[in-house]
């Protein structure tokens, strides 16, 4: 090895040492910049190396999942897909209000009071109808780790059942009944700015026809 090559290798080694020391210093400065008692979240940093804050405020969300109704003459409906959209606002980091709209089918489950009035034995009532709900949702998030929460949601509103599953309650057209329920699951404020994802299960009781609607779904939320 020539003296010139040896000098080049030594220079490269010195440069690598300075880069390593610089990286360690940057990591230490980032950790020290956090409030006392908190650790730097190195999994969600922005272009400057500072932790990406969790956004709060106005948000929109959407869910696509599975939907089933329990009760009725056949005890349960077919498992079907449903769609949900919502618009809400974070009052605080933990507390939020949401207006939620859900559209899902109840298939092959008779909710008529009269026996043998639904297919295949009767034609007076239908055993398949669409459930459209509009709810006000009150949510509270319990923090379990950095950017990870367990949400608890309480909701109430109205359900539009079309066509009416029980003509003794509504002769023709759609039946409107109040509903109430709750939901919970797991929520993650992702490292991607603006985006939060959930995985939840929800139960809502529809008065009038005494149906329990269960849904399981992921949710994608965008906070403006």
C-alpha positions as CSV (number, residue, x, y, z in Angstrom):
1,X,0.0,0.0,0.0
2,X,1.5,3.4,-0.9
3,X,1.8,6.3,1.5
4,X,-0.9,8.3,-0.5
5,X,-3.4,5.4,-0.2
6,X,-2.7,5.1,3.5
7,X,-3.4,8.8,4.0
8,X,-6.7,8.5,2.1
9,X,-7.9,5.6,4.3
10,X,-7.0,7.5,7.5
11,X,-8.8,10.6,6.3
12,X,-11.9,8.5,5.4
13,X,-11.8,6.9,8.9
14,X,-11.6,10.2,10.6
15,X,-14.6,11.5,8.6
16,X,-16.7,8.5,9.5
17,X,-15.9,9.0,13.2
18,X,-17.1,12.6,13.0
19,X,-20.3,11.6,11.2
20,X,-21.0,9.0,13.9
21,X,-20.4,11.5,16.7
22,X,-22.6,14.0,15.0
23,X,-25.5,11.5,14.7
24,X,-25.2,10.7,18.5
25,X,-25.2,14.4,19.3
26,X,-28.3,15.0,17.2
27,X,-30.1,12.1,18.9
28,X,-29.1,13.3,22.3
29,X,-30.3,16.9,21.5
30,X,-33.6,15.5,20.2
31,X,-34.2,13.5,23.4
32,X,-33.3,16.5,25.6
33,X,-35.7,18.7,23.6
34,X,-38.7,16.6,24.9
35,X,-40.6,17.7,28.0
36,X,-39.4,16.2,31.2
37,X,-40.6,12.6,31.7
38,X,-41.2,12.0,27.9
39,X,-39.1,10.2,25.4
40,X,-38.5,11.3,21.8
41,X,-40.8,9.5,19.4
42,X,-38.2,8.5,16.8
43,X,-40.8,6.6,14.7
44,X,-42.7,9.8,13.8
45,X,-40.3,12.7,13.0
46,X,-40.7,15.3,10.4
47,X,-38.1,16.5,7.9
48,X,-36.3,18.6,10.5
49,X,-35.9,15.7,12.9
50,X,-38.5,17.0,15.4
51,X,-41.3,14.7,16.5
52,X,-44.5,15.0,14.4
53,X,-47.2,16.3,16.6
54,X,-50.6,14.6,16.9
55,X,-53.1,16.8,15.2
56,X,-56.5,17.6,16.8
57,X,-59.4,19.6,15.5
58,X,-61.8,19.1,12.6
59,X,-61.7,15.7,11.1
60,X,-63.4,13.4,8.6
61,X,-63.5,9.6,8.7
62,X,-64.8,6.6,6.8
63,X,-65.2,2.9,7.6
64,X,-66.0,-0.2,5.6
65,X,-66.6,-3.4,7.5
66,X,-69.0,-6.2,8.4
67,X,-72.6,-5.8,9.6
68,X,-75.1,-8.2,11.2
69,X,-78.4,-7.8,13.1
70,X,-79.4,-10.0,16.0
71,X,-82.9,-10.9,17.2
72,X,-86.0,-11.4,15.1
73,X,-87.7,-14.6,14.1
74,X,-84.5,-16.1,12.6
75,X,-82.2,-14.8,15.4
76,X,-79.6,-13.3,13.1
77,X,-79.1,-11.9,9.6
78,X,-76.6,-12.7,7.0
79,X,-73.2,-11.0,7.5
80,X,-73.0,-8.2,5.0
81,X,-70.8,-5.2,4.2
82,X,-71.6,-1.7,5.3
83,X,-70.3,1.9,4.8
84,X,-69.9,4.6,7.4
85,X,-68.8,8.2,7.0
86,X,-68.4,10.8,9.8
87,X,-67.5,14.4,10.5
88,X,-66.2,15.5,13.9
89,X,-64.2,17.8,16.1
90,X,-61.7,17.2,18.8
91,X,-62.8,19.3,21.8
92,X,-59.6,18.3,23.6
93,X,-56.9,15.7,22.8
94,X,-59.0,13.0,24.5
95,X,-62.6,14.2,24.0
96,X,-64.4,14.4,20.6
97,X,-67.8,14.8,19.1
98,X,-68.8,13.2,15.7
99,X,-71.8,13.1,13.4
100,X,-71.9,9.6,12.0
101,X,-73.9,8.1,9.1
102,X,-74.0,4.4,8.5
103,X,-75.6,2.4,5.7
104,X,-75.9,-1.4,6.0
105,X,-78.3,-4.2,5.0
106,X,-80.1,-6.7,7.2
107,X,-80.6,-9.7,5.1
108,X,-82.7,-12.9,5.7
109,X,-84.0,-12.0,9.2
110,X,-87.7,-11.3,10.0
111,X,-88.5,-8.7,12.6
112,X,-92.3,-8.7,12.1
113,X,-94.4,-9.3,15.2
114,X,-96.8,-11.6,13.3
115,X,-95.5,-15.2,12.8
116,X,-95.2,-16.7,9.3
117,X,-95.6,-13.2,7.6
118,X,-92.1,-13.1,6.1
119,X,-90.7,-15.1,3.2
120,X,-90.6,-18.0,2.5
121,X,-93.9,-18.7,4.3
122,X,-95.6,-15.3,4.0
123,X,-95.4,-12.1,1.9
124,X,-96.9,-9.5,4.3
125,X,-93.5,-8.4,5.6
126,X,-90.0,-8.4,4.3
127,X,-87.0,-10.2,5.9
128,X,-84.5,-8.0,4.0
129,X,-84.2,-4.2,4.5
130,X,-81.6,-1.4,4.6
131,X,-80.5,0.2,7.9
132,X,-79.5,3.8,7.6
133,X,-78.5,5.5,10.9
134,X,-77.6,9.0,11.8
135,X,-75.9,9.3,15.2
136,X,-74.2,11.8,17.5
137,X,-71.1,10.1,18.9
138,X,-69.3,11.1,22.1
139,X,-65.7,9.7,22.3
140,X,-63.0,9.6,25.0
141,X,-59.5,8.3,24.3
142,X,-57.4,6.5,26.9
143,X,-53.7,6.7,26.2
144,X,-52.0,3.3,26.5
145,X,-48.6,4.1,24.7
146,X,-47.1,6.7,22.5
147,X,-49.6,7.6,19.8
148,X,-51.7,4.6,20.8
149,X,-55.2,4.9,22.4
150,X,-58.2,2.9,23.5
151,X,-61.3,4.9,22.5
152,X,-64.7,4.5,24.3
153,X,-67.6,5.8,22.2
154,X,-71.3,6.3,23.2
155,X,-73.8,7.1,20.5
156,X,-77.5,7.8,19.9
157,X,-79.7,8.8,17.0
158,X,-82.3,7.5,14.6
159,X,-82.4,4.5,12.3
160,X,-84.3,4.5,9.0
161,X,-85.4,1.0,8.0
162,X,-86.4,0.7,4.4
163,X,-88.7,-1.0,3.5
164,X,-90.4,-1.4,6.8
165,X,-89.7,-4.8,8.4
166,X,-93.0,-4.8,10.3
167,X,-96.1,-3.4,8.7
168,X,-97.9,-3.4,12.0
169,X,-95.6,-0.5,13.0
170,X,-95.6,1.3,9.6
171,X,-98.0,0.1,6.9
172,X,-95.8,1.2,3.9
173,X,-92.6,3.0,3.2
174,X,-89.7,3.4,5.6
175,X,-89.8,2.9,9.4
176,X,-88.0,5.4,11.6
177,X,-86.9,4.3,15.1
178,X,-84.5,5.6,17.7
179,X,-81.2,3.8,18.5
180,X,-78.4,3.9,21.1
181,X,-75.2,2.0,21.5
182,X,-71.4,2.1,22.0
183,X,-68.1,1.1,20.5
184,X,-64.5,0.5,21.4
185,X,-61.3,-0.8,20.0
186,X,-57.8,0.5,19.3
187,X,-56.7,3.7,17.8
188,X,-53.2,4.7,16.4
189,X,-52.1,8.2,15.4
190,X,-49.9,7.2,12.6
191,X,-46.5,8.8,11.8
192,X,-48.1,10.1,8.6
193,X,-49.2,13.7,9.3
194,X,-53.1,14.1,9.4
195,X,-53.9,10.3,9.5
196,X,-55.3,8.1,12.3
197,X,-56.5,4.6,11.9
198,X,-58.8,2.5,14.2
199,X,-60.0,-1.0,14.5
200,X,-63.3,-1.2,16.4
201,X,-66.5,-3.2,17.2
202,X,-69.8,-1.4,17.6
203,X,-73.2,-2.4,19.0
204,X,-76.4,-0.4,18.5
205,X,-79.9,-1.3,19.7
206,X,-82.7,-0.3,17.5
207,X,-86.0,0.3,19.4
208,X,-89.4,-0.6,17.8
209,X,-88.2,-3.8,16.2
210,X,-85.9,-4.7,19.1
211,X,-82.8,-5.4,16.9
212,X,-79.2,-5.4,17.9
213,X,-77.0,-4.2,15.1
214,X,-73.3,-5.3,15.4
215,X,-70.5,-4.0,13.2
216,X,-66.8,-4.6,13.1
217,X,-64.6,-2.3,11.0
218,X,-61.3,-0.4,10.4
219,X,-61.6,3.4,10.3
220,X,-59.4,5.9,8.5
221,X,-59.5,9.4,9.9
222,X,-58.1,12.6,8.4
223,X,-57.6,15.6,10.7
224,X,-57.4,18.9,8.9
